[in-house]
Amino acid sequence: MRHADGSLGHFPHIIDRGKPGIIGVLSTGKRFCNEADGYYDDTSAMVEQAPQGEEVESWLICDHRFQRRYGLGHSRPFPVPAGPSVRSGYLKRVRTIAGLAEQCGVDPAALTATVERFNAFARTGEDPDFGRGGTAYNRKNGDPLHRGPNPCVAPIETGPFYAVKVQPGCFGTFSGLRTNGKAQVLDDLSRPIPGLYAVGADMASVMGGHYPSGGINLGPAMTFGFIAGRHAAQEG
């Protein structure tokens, strides 16, 4: 999004994707993941399934009811007006799904079919394609006050319709210094280097390249910080 002073800013789509009444699609007009899963899973699926030769990006699609209730990205919910976000180009807003697809450079026929299929199941709180709302983590990201049977699923049917572009970003890294169970840094022969420890983002992730949920690095950072401190004290 472009700020008033001309600079560009970015907004992390961590919470809005799990709310009822929104989907994420590629330029093909098709969904590519369970939108209520973690942002790591969403981005990994986007990178893996983006059409070859195209920029890796997706679009979050919702209706007027959703945008006014939850907002969409940096665009806030009612009573904050959505107009400034539309005029700046951050949001696309069109009265029909097909028209919205054209504004986004998405296949109109495919997006219309995707929304129709999603709506047919969403009216009864179902998502047979990706099982959205099927886990406790999904439901935490949903809306507990939603009147339907699934806090993560609702139809997209009240125009005008909105879209915002989503592109991959980076919060941190899984890479880091190799360590042993005492948080000691290992050399190229896997021997501990005396007096050298690594924890947190400086330590290679204990998750083996996976990211189960937001904040998952905090527990290991605290635990291995404690271990490193105790070991250093004993060695000293």
Backbone as CSV, one residue per row, in Angstrom:
resi,resn,N_x,N_y,N_z,CA_x,CA_y,CA_z,C_x,C_y,C_z
1,MET,0.841,-1.191,0.000,0.000,0.000,0.000,0.875,1.240,0.000
2,ARG,0.372,2.317,-0.603,1.131,3.562,-0.679,0.615,4.538,0.373
3,HIS,1.530,5.035,1.197,1.167,5.987,2.237,1.041,7.391,1.649
4,ALA,0.528,8.307,2.465,0.292,9.677,2.001,1.586,10.361,1.571
5,ASP,2.709,9.969,2.186,3.978,10.618,1.825,4.645,9.970,0.615
6,GLY,3.963,8.996,-0.001,4.494,8.352,-1.201,5.263,7.067,-0.936
7,SER,5.566,6.787,0.318,6.314,5.565,0.622,5.402,4.346,0.558
8,LEU,6.009,3.172,0.367,5.249,1.927,0.279,5.319,1.175,1.601
9,GLY,4.210,0.580,2.008,4.164,-0.203,3.235,3.579,-1.576,2.965
10,HIS,3.762,-2.477,3.915,3.283,-3.852,3.789,2.480,-4.212,5.028
11,PHE,1.473,-5.050,4.843,0.624,-5.470,5.948,0.557,-6.996,5.980
12,PRO,0.816,-7.620,7.133,0.788,-9.087,7.193,-0.634,-9.628,7.325
13,HIS,-1.034,-10.488,6.415,-2.378,-11.075,6.450,-2.359,-12.326,7.329
14,ILE,-2.337,-12.095,8.639,-2.239,-13.193,9.592,-3.612,-13.593,10.124
15,ILE,-4.485,-12.629,10.350,-5.744,-12.887,11.034,-6.937,-12.953,10.080
16,ASP,-6.994,-12.094,9.075,-8.202,-11.996,8.258,-8.491,-13.256,7.456
17,ARG,-7.470,-14.025,7.086,-7.673,-15.189,6.218,-8.551,-16.273,6.855
18,GLY,-8.588,-16.333,8.176,-9.345,-17.390,8.830,-10.790,-17.051,9.116
19,LYS,-11.189,-15.802,8.864,-12.551,-15.379,9.176,-13.549,-15.922,8.138
20,PRO,-14.820,-16.066,8.533,-15.822,-16.610,7.610,-16.212,-15.624,6.515
21,GLY,-16.082,-16.059,5.242,-16.510,-15.214,4.133,-15.386,-14.666,3.293
22,ILE,-14.264,-15.374,3.215,-13.126,-14.916,2.420,-12.420,-16.141,1.837
23,ILE,-11.832,-15.991,0.656,-11.017,-17.049,0.069,-9.777,-16.427,-0.551
24,GLY,-8.756,-17.239,-0.745,-7.563,-16.823,-1.456,-7.462,-17.578,-2.765
25,VAL,-7.150,-16.869,-3.855,-7.049,-17.511,-5.167,-5.775,-17.054,-5.878
26,LEU,-5.341,-17.883,-6.808,-4.230,-17.533,-7.692,-4.787,-16.876,-8.953
27,SER,-3.909,-16.552,-9.904,-4.370,-15.926,-11.147,-5.265,-16.866,-11.945
28,THR,-5.196,-18.156,-11.630,-6.054,-19.148,-12.281,-7.510,-19.024,-11.837
29,GLY,-7.749,-18.235,-10.770,-9.092,-18.103,-10.225,-9.467,-19.219,-9.280
30,LYS,-8.505,-20.060,-8.937,-8.783,-21.214,-8.086,-8.114,-21.059,-6.722
31,ARG,-8.760,-21.614,-5.702,-8.154,-21.659,-4.367,-6.952,-22.591,-4.392
32,PHE,-6.060,-22.405,-3.426,-4.846,-23.199,-3.418,-4.491,-23.748,-2.043
33,CYS,-5.262,-23.414,-1.000,-4.934,-23.891,0.341,-6.108,-23.657,1.283
34,ASN,-5.958,-24.143,2.496,-6.881,-23.843,3.590,-6.494,-22.471,4.130
35,GLU,-7.320,-21.477,3.885,-6.963,-20.101,4.231,-6.844,-19.866,5.733
36,ALA,-7.429,-20.736,6.549,-7.380,-20.561,8.000,-6.142,-21.190,8.627
37,ASP,-5.316,-21.841,7.805,-4.056,-22.369,8.318,-3.065,-21.228,8.544
38,GLY,-1.887,-21.551,9.065,-0.882,-20.538,9.368,-0.339,-19.865,8.119
39,TYR,0.235,-18.699,8.295,0.765,-17.944,7.157,1.924,-18.648,6.484
40,TYR,2.650,-19.486,7.235,3.730,-20.254,6.614,3.162,-21.240,5.593
41,ASP,2.073,-21.938,5.981,1.444,-22.903,5.084,0.835,-22.210,3.874
42,ASP,0.210,-21.059,4.113,-0.403,-20.301,3.024,0.648,-19.870,2.007
43,THR,1.753,-19.321,2.492,2.788,-18.830,1.587,3.488,-19.971,0.867
44,SER,3.740,-21.069,1.575,4.380,-22.233,0.939,3.521,-22.755,-0.204
45,ALA,2.210,-22.843,0.022,1.304,-23.316,-1.027,1.264,-22.342,-2.193
46,MET,1.302,-21.047,-1.888,1.296,-20.033,-2.945,2.523,-20.168,-3.838
47,VAL,3.693,-20.316,-3.216,4.940,-20.445,-3.970,4.932,-21.725,-4.804
48,GLU,4.442,-22.800,-4.223,4.454,-24.099,-4.899,3.486,-24.148,-6.074
49,GLN,2.333,-23.487,-5.955,1.282,-23.657,-6.954,1.129,-22.483,-7.921
50,ALA,1.872,-21.413,-7.719,1.776,-20.276,-8.642,2.143,-20.727,-10.060
51,PRO,1.384,-20.293,-11.066,1.687,-20.686,-12.444,3.117,-20.319,-12.838
52,GLN,3.762,-21.223,-13.527,5.147,-20.990,-13.939,5.244,-19.763,-14.839
53,GLY,6.283,-18.978,-14.615,6.509,-17.790,-15.418,5.797,-16.554,-14.910
54,GLU,4.910,-16.725,-13.914,4.205,-15.580,-13.348,4.810,-15.179,-12.012
55,GLU,4.613,-13.922,-11.643,5.020,-13.470,-10.320,4.219,-14.230,-9.278
56,VAL,4.873,-14.637,-8.195,4.179,-15.366,-7.136,3.318,-14.380,-6.349
57,GLU,2.015,-14.542,-6.467,1.081,-13.684,-5.753,-0.289,-14.357,-5.724
58,SER,-1.113,-13.912,-4.816,-2.490,-14.393,-4.757,-3.388,-13.214,-4.419
59,TRP,-4.694,-13.466,-4.415,-5.665,-12.427,-4.098,-6.621,-12.935,-3.039
60,LEU,-6.853,-12.143,-2.011,-7.899,-12.443,-1.047,-9.185,-11.797,-1.539
61,ILE,-10.241,-12.602,-1.615,-11.519,-12.165,-2.162,-12.587,-12.225,-1.067
62,CYS,-13.354,-11.155,-0.896,-14.437,-11.154,0.086,-15.577,-10.276,-0.419
63,ASP,-16.680,-10.260,0.328,-17.792,-9.403,-0.050,-17.896,-8.195,0.890
64,HIS,-18.896,-7.368,0.646,-19.056,-6.129,1.414,-19.293,-6.415,2.901
65,ARG,-20.096,-7.432,3.176,-20.385,-7.783,4.573,-19.102,-8.102,5.326
66,PHE,-18.222,-8.873,4.695,-16.972,-9.254,5.343,-16.102,-8.028,5.613
67,GLN,-15.915,-7.198,4.585,-15.022,-6.050,4.738,-15.519,-5.101,5.830
68,ARG,-16.817,-4.905,5.920,-17.356,-4.005,6.931,-17.268,-4.606,8.337
69,ARG,-17.329,-5.924,8.429,-17.289,-6.557,9.751,-15.855,-6.774,10.245
70,TYR,-14.966,-7.244,9.361,-13.619,-7.625,9.784,-12.516,-6.727,9.220
71,GLY,-12.825,-5.989,8.164,-11.772,-5.290,7.458,-11.082,-6.247,6.509
72,LEU,-10.134,-5.742,5.737,-9.370,-6.576,4.809,-7.956,-6.033,4.752
73,GLY,-7.040,-6.755,5.387,-5.672,-6.270,5.452,-5.603,-4.961,6.220
74,HIS,-4.942,-3.974,5.629,-4.789,-2.677,6.276,-6.084,-1.868,6.256
75,SER,-7.027,-2.239,5.414,-8.310,-1.540,5.339,-9.182,-1.956,6.519
76,ARG,-9.522,-1.007,7.377,-10.201,-1.301,8.635,-11.701,-1.539,8.435
77,PRO,-12.349,-2.215,9.395,-13.789,-2.455,9.309,-14.596,-1.196,9.627
78,PHE,-15.922,-1.317,9.536,-16.828,-0.230,9.899,-16.544,0.215,11.334
79,PRO,-16.526,1.521,11.613,-17.018,2.632,10.783,-15.948,3.322,9.946
80,VAL,-14.729,2.776,9.893,-13.689,3.407,9.068,-14.035,3.191,7.592
81,PRO,-14.098,4.232,6.786,-14.480,4.067,5.375,-13.427,3.312,4.584
82,ALA,-13.908,2.529,3.618,-13.003,1.766,2.758,-12.559,2.567,1.544
83,GLY,-13.227,3.674,1.285,-12.940,4.468,0.096,-11.485,4.840,-0.104
84,PRO,-10.788,5.350,0.927,-9.387,5.718,0.728,-8.510,4.545,0.274
85,SER,-8.784,3.345,0.789,-8.001,2.169,0.377,-8.289,1.792,-1.065
86,VAL,-9.519,2.033,-1.508,-9.869,1.756,-2.897,-9.216,2.783,-3.811
87,ARG,-9.309,4.052,-3.443,-8.747,5.115,-4.289,-7.228,5.033,-4.380
88,SER,-6.584,4.539,-3.339,-5.123,4.412,-3.378,-4.662,3.225,-4.217
89,GLY,-5.608,2.340,-4.550,-5.249,1.156,-5.320,-4.952,-0.055,-4.463
90,TYR,-4.954,0.140,-3.145,-4.665,-0.980,-2.242,-5.754,-2.047,-2.348
91,LEU,-7.011,-1.619,-2.352,-8.151,-2.538,-2.508,-8.740,-2.405,-3.898
92,LYS,-9.223,-3.536,-4.424,-10.061,-3.524,-5.616,-11.503,-3.677,-5.134
93,ARG,-12.427,-2.914,-5.697,-13.834,-2.998,-5.316,-14.696,-2.920,-6.573
94,VAL,-15.441,-3.989,-6.832,-16.276,-4.073,-8.034,-17.598,-4.740,-7.652
95,ARG,-18.658,-4.448,-8.408,-19.984,-4.944,-8.047,-20.213,-6.414,-8.386
96,THR,-19.392,-6.987,-9.260,-19.564,-8.390,-9.622,-18.258,-9.145,-9.443
97,ILE,-18.360,-10.447,-9.247,-17.166,-11.286,-9.107,-16.366,-11.295,-10.403
98,ALA,-17.058,-11.392,-11.536,-16.355,-11.405,-12.817,-15.613,-10.090,-13.053
99,GLY,-16.270,-8.978,-12.712,-15.612,-7.679,-12.855,-14.421,-7.548,-11.933
100,LEU,-14.532,-8.090,-10.723,-13.419,-8.054,-9.778,-12.240,-8.849,-10.319
101,ALA,-12.546,-10.002,-10.915,-11.488,-10.832,-11.492,-10.727,-10.076,-12.575
102,GLU,-11.435,-9.369,-13.421,-10.786,-8.608,-14.487,-9.884,-7.523,-13.921
103,GLN,-10.330,-6.869,-12.840,-9.522,-5.841,-12.193,-8.220,-6.422,-11.630
104,CYS,-8.269,-7.678,-11.201,-7.114,-8.315,-10.570,-6.246,-9.098,-11.546
105,GLY,-6.684,-9.227,-12.784,-5.934,-10.046,-13.738,-6.111,-11.524,-13.478
106,VAL,-7.282,-11.894,-12.941,-7.612,-13.284,-12.620,-8.625,-13.794,-13.632
107,ASP,-8.586,-15.076,-13.932,-9.522,-15.682,-14.871,-10.963,-15.487,-14.376
108,PRO,-11.803,-14.683,-15.083,-13.152,-14.379,-14.595,-14.056,-15.601,-14.483
109,ALA,-14.052,-16.455,-15.502,-14.927,-17.628,-15.476,-14.533,-18.567,-14.347
110,ALA,-13.230,-18.759,-14.174,-12.754,-19.670,-13.130,-13.058,-19.122,-11.743
111,LEU,-12.865,-17.809,-11.541,-13.156,-17.230,-10.229,-14.651,-17.304,-9.923
112,THR,-15.490,-17.038,-10.911,-16.935,-17.139,-10.707,-17.321,-18.552,-10.298
113,ALA,-16.742,-19.548,-10.975,-17.028,-20.948,-10.639,-16.509,-21.300,-9.255
114,THR,-15.346,-20.772,-8.907,-14.757,-21.048,-7.588,-15.650,-20.496,-6.478
115,VAL,-16.104,-19.258,-6.647,-16.958,-18.642,-5.626,-18.291,-19.373,-5.527
116,GLU,-18.861,-19.750,-6.666,-20.135,-20.475,-6.651,-19.998,-21.804,-5.917
117,ARG,-18.916,-22.513,-6.182,-18.706,-23.806,-5.504,-18.487,-23.593,-4.011
118,PHE,-17.656,-22.622,-3.665,-17.396,-22.343,-2.261,-18.692,-21.988,-1.537
119,ASN,-19.512,-21.140,-2.147,-20.759,-20.704,-1.522,-21.733,-21.862,-1.305
120,ALA,-21.789,-22.770,-2.270,-22.737,-23.873,-2.171,-22.507,-24.695,-0.903
121,PHE,-21.249,-24.903,-0.543,-20.927,-25.656,0.668,-20.900,-24.754,1.902
122,ALA,-20.476,-23.502,1.708,-20.323,-22.585,2.849,-21.646,-22.299,3.540
123,ARG,-22.738,-22.377,2.814,-24.039,-22.103,3.427,-24.378,-23.098,4.531
124,THR,-23.746,-24.261,4.492,-23.938,-25.244,5.570,-22.653,-25.433,6.386
125,GLY,-21.714,-24.488,6.228,-20.499,-24.507,7.032,-19.474,-25.530,6.622
126,GLU,-19.513,-25.971,5.368,-18.602,-27.017,4.913,-17.558,-26.474,3.943
127,ASP,-16.430,-27.147,3.892,-15.378,-26.861,2.914,-14.726,-28.183,2.525
128,PRO,-15.365,-28.964,1.654,-14.827,-30.271,1.296,-13.497,-30.209,0.558
129,ASP,-13.181,-29.076,-0.056,-11.939,-28.976,-0.830,-10.701,-28.869,0.053
130,PHE,-10.790,-28.127,1.171,-9.613,-27.917,2.007,-9.867,-28.127,3.497
131,GLY,-11.087,-28.445,3.872,-11.370,-28.747,5.279,-11.209,-27.568,6.216
132,ARG,-11.482,-26.388,5.736,-11.303,-25.177,6.556,-12.219,-25.200,7.782
133,GLY,-11.651,-24.890,8.919,-12.397,-24.928,10.163,-12.356,-26.277,10.849
134,GLY,-11.568,-27.194,10.301,-11.538,-28.554,10.834,-10.575,-28.783,11.977
135,THR,-9.780,-27.776,12.341,-8.837,-27.927,13.443,-9.056,-26.826,14.470
136,ALA,-8.546,-27.061,15.682,-8.652,-26.050,16.733,-7.913,-24.779,16.326
137,TYR,-6.792,-24.944,15.631,-6.025,-23.778,15.181,-6.847,-22.964,14.183
138,ASN,-7.508,-23.646,13.240,-8.382,-22.945,12.293,-9.459,-22.160,13.023
139,ARG,-10.123,-22.820,13.953,-11.260,-22.198,14.635,-10.829,-21.016,15.493
140,LYS,-9.619,-21.084,16.020,-9.082,-19.941,16.771,-8.964,-18.715,15.850
141,ASN,-8.629,-18.944,14.592,-8.500,-17.848,13.639,-9.836,-17.400,13.061
142,GLY,-10.914,-18.126,13.377,-12.231,-17.773,12.871,-12.931,-16.761,13.753
143,ASP,-14.252,-16.755,13.678,-15.069,-15.816,14.448,-16.026,-16.612,15.335
144,PRO,-15.787,-16.659,16.650,-16.656,-17.440,17.537,-18.083,-16.903,17.608
145,LEU,-18.306,-15.665,17.166,-19.644,-15.080,17.191,-20.409,-15.316,15.890
146,HIS,-19.753,-15.954,14.922,-20.425,-16.243,13.654,-21.588,-17.201,13.897
147,ARG,-22.739,-16.912,13.317,-23.946,-17.682,13.605,-23.980,-19.040,12.908
148,GLY,-23.169,-19.247,11.918,-23.165,-20.519,11.208,-22.481,-21.613,11.998
149,PRO,-22.517,-22.850,11.490,-21.937,-23.988,12.202,-20.410,-24.023,12.178
150,ASN,-19.802,-23.239,11.296,-18.340,-23.242,11.154,-17.835,-21.811,11.315
151,PRO,-17.023,-21.527,12.331,-16.563,-20.150,12.568,-15.601,-19.619,11.512
152,CYS,-15.212,-20.484,10.566,-14.258,-20.073,9.529,-14.878,-19.991,8.140
153,VAL,-16.142,-20.356,8.016,-16.731,-20.483,6.676,-18.079,-19.756,6.593
154,ALA,-18.229,-18.929,5.563,-19.492,-18.275,5.240,-19.454,-17.934,3.752
155,PRO,-20.618,-17.850,3.102,-20.631,-17.545,1.666,-20.181,-16.124,1.359
156,ILE,-19.741,-15.938,0.113,-19.303,-14.634,-0.398,-20.340,-14.210,-1.413
157,GLU,-21.326,-13.380,-1.011,-22.459,-13.161,-1.900,-23.063,-11.765,-1.856
158,THR,-22.610,-10.886,-0.981,-23.203,-9.553,-0.860,-22.282,-8.505,-1.462
159,GLY,-22.598,-8.042,-2.685,-21.753,-7.060,-3.335,-21.859,-5.675,-2.697
160,PRO,-20.893,-4.789,-2.989,-19.762,-5.019,-3.888,-18.731,-5.976,-3.284
161,PHE,-17.860,-6.462,-4.171,-16.858,-7.433,-3.755,-15.484,-6.772,-3.736
162,TYR,-14.642,-7.257,-2.842,-13.325,-6.655,-2.618,-12.216,-7.675,-2.842
163,ALA,-11.046,-7.152,-3.190,-9.869,-8.006,-3.324,-8.630,-7.219,-2.919
164,VAL,-7.668,-7.919,-2.363,-6.378,-7.319,-2.046,-5.284,-8.304,-2.446
165,LYS,-4.225,-7.787,-3.010,-3.123,-8.644,-3.460,-2.270,-9.091,-2.278
166,VAL,-1.853,-10.350,-2.307,-0.975,-10.902,-1.274,0.274,-11.464,-1.949
167,GLN,1.425,-11.079,-1.444,2.698,-11.564,-1.967,3.527,-12.163,-0.841
168,PRO,4.429,-13.094,-1.166,5.249,-13.710,-0.115,6.149,-12.691,0.561
169,GLY,6.361,-12.888,1.841,7.282,-12.050,2.605,8.088,-12.916,3.545
170,CYS,8.940,-12.289,4.335,9.823,-13.041,5.223,9.831,-12.414,6.607
171,PHE,9.563,-13.223,7.617,9.637,-12.775,9.005,10.993,-13.095,9.630
172,GLY,11.616,-14.139,9.154,12.863,-14.588,9.772,13.444,-15.744,8.979
173,THR,14.186,-16.599,9.638,14.829,-17.695,8.936,14.820,-18.956,9.787
174,PHE,14.807,-20.103,9.119,14.982,-21.383,9.806,16.459,-21.715,9.930
175,SER,17.283,-21.052,9.138,18.717,-21.334,9.144,19.374,-20.735,10.377
176,GLY,20.559,-21.207,10.673,21.290,-20.703,11.831,22.437,-21.629,12.160
177,LEU,23.098,-21.371,13.266,24.250,-22.179,13.675,23.791,-23.529,14.198
178,ARG,24.501,-24.576,13.804,24.188,-25.918,14.305,24.620,-26.023,15.754
179,THR,23.752,-26.606,16.572,24.041,-26.744,18.000,23.719,-28.159,18.460
180,ASN,24.188,-28.473,19.666,23.809,-29.744,20.286,22.708,-29.484,21.321
181,GLY,22.380,-30.507,22.101,21.308,-30.378,23.075,21.619,-29.447,24.222
182,LYS,22.867,-29.006,24.325,23.252,-28.046,25.362,23.359,-26.624,24.810
183,ALA,22.897,-26.441,23.580,22.927,-25.149,22.890,24.336,-24.720,22.520
184,GLN,25.291,-25.646,22.559,26.659,-25.322,22.139,26.748,-25.335,20.616
185,VAL,27.417,-24.360,20.054,27.610,-24.306,18.608,28.605,-25.390,18.202
186,LEU,28.309,-26.073,17.083,29.156,-27.159,16.605,30.024,-26.699,15.447
187,ASP,31.233,-27.263,15.361,32.112,-26.939,14.234,31.780,-27.846,13.056
188,ASP,32.615,-27.788,12.011,32.298,-28.549,10.806,32.458,-30.056,10.987
189,LEU,33.022,-30.491,12.123,33.121,-31.920,12.444,32.121,-32.299,13.534
190,SER,31.146,-31.422,13.755,30.085,-31.634,14.754,30.612,-31.700,16.173
191,ARG,31.738,-31.027,16.444,32.289,-30.943,17.792,31.877,-29.616,18.415
192,PRO,31.495,-29.596,19.707,31.116,-28.336,20.351,32.308,-27.384,20.473
193,ILE,32.064,-26.117,20.166,33.089,-25.089,20.289,33.018,-24.541,21.716
194,PRO,34.034,-24.718,22.509,33.975,-24.311,23.922,33.619,-22.836,24.080
195,GLY,32.674,-22.578,24.958,32.307,-21.203,25.294,31.395,-20.514,24.301
196,LEU,30.984,-21.197,23.227,30.142,-20.550,22.213,28.770,-21.223,22.171
197,TYR,27.725,-20.427,22.393,26.359,-20.929,22.426,25.499,-20.143,21.433
198,ALA,24.412,-20.748,21.009,23.463,-20.046,20.133,22.045,-20.470,20.502
199,VAL,21.146,-19.495,20.594,19.733,-19.768,20.870,18.898,-18.830,20.004
200,GLY,17.585,-19.022,20.040,16.687,-18.140,19.297,16.918,-18.215,17.802
201,ALA,16.830,-17.077,17.126,16.970,-17.033,15.670,18.389,-17.322,15.214
202,ASP,19.383,-17.249,16.128,20.764,-17.564,15.760,21.014,-19.069,15.714
203,MET,20.103,-19.839,16.297,20.222,-21.297,16.327,19.398,-21.893,15.181
204,ALA,19.937,-22.881,14.491,19.160,-23.568,13.461,17.874,-24.105,14.093
205,SER,16.748,-23.915,13.420,15.445,-24.235,13.985,15.330,-25.698,14.409
206,VAL,14.822,-25.919,15.623,14.590,-27.283,16.096,13.346,-27.883,15.445
207,MET,12.610,-27.087,14.657,11.399,-27.575,13.992,11.702,-28.258,12.663
208,GLY,12.980,-28.322,12.291,13.343,-29.034,11.067,12.772,-28.423,9.807
209,GLY,12.630,-27.098,9.779,12.127,-26.437,8.584,10.630,-26.265,8.555
210,HIS,9.939,-26.639,9.638,8.481,-26.471,9.703,8.146,-25.313,10.634
211,TYR,6.934,-24.790,10.481,6.490,-23.653,11.291,5.047,-23.905,11.708
212,PRO,4.842,-24.653,12.798,3.485,-25.068,13.173,2.519,-23.916,13.443
213,SER,3.010,-22.816,14.005,2.113,-21.693,14.283,2.921,-20.459,14.643
214,GLY,2.248,-19.316,14.641,2.908,-18.072,15.000,3.477,-18.125,16.416
215,GLY,4.688,-17.623,16.601,5.307,-17.601,17.919,5.982,-18.905,18.316
216,ILE,6.041,-19.872,17.392,6.567,-21.188,17.744,8.061,-21.135,18.092
217,ASN,8.743,-20.063,17.707,10.169,-19.936,18.026,10.410,-19.467,19.462
218,LEU,9.380,-18.971,20.142,9.578,-18.402,21.475,9.914,-19.471,22.512
219,GLY,9.190,-20.590,22.462,9.451,-21.669,23.421,10.865,-22.200,23.347
220,PRO,11.343,-22.591,22.144,12.731,-23.045,22.022,13.750,-21.976,22.439
221,ALA,13.483,-20.709,22.126,14.424,-19.646,22.504,14.567,-19.567,24.023
222,MET,13.438,-19.611,24.735,13.474,-19.554,26.199,14.119,-20.808,26.788
223,THR,13.754,-21.957,26.234,14.263,-23.226,26.770,15.764,-23.359,26.597
224,PHE,16.233,-23.120,25.373,17.675,-23.285,25.132,18.479,-22.137,25.723
225,GLY,17.844,-20.969,25.917,18.539,-19.913,26.652,18.801,-20.338,28.083
226,PHE,17.801,-20.984,28.689,17.943,-21.509,30.053,19.027,-22.585,30.108
227,ILE,18.983,-23.501,29.127,19.978,-24.586,29.076,21.382,-24.033,28.883
228,ALA,21.517,-23.071,27.959,22.840,-22.498,27.694,23.384,-21.793,28.943
229,GLY,22.508,-21.058,29.626,22.941,-20.342,30.838,23.413,-21.299,31.923
230,ARG,22.682,-22.377,32.134,23.059,-23.366,33.151,24.365,-24.052,32.794
231,HIS,24.502,-24.397,31.511,25.725,-25.092,31.078,26.930,-24.168,31.173
232,ALA,26.775,-22.927,30.769,27.886,-21.976,30.842,28.304,-21.756,32.295
233,ALA,27.312,-21.681,33.200,27.624,-21.498,34.623,28.385,-22.690,35.185
234,GLN,27.992,-23.884,34.765,28.679,-25.090,35.241,30.101,-25.177,34.692
235,GLU,30.248,-24.768,33.435,31.571,-24.826,32.811,32.496,-23.774,33.424
236,GLY,31.922,-22.634,33.796,32.727,-21.547,34.335,33.225,-21.851,35.723
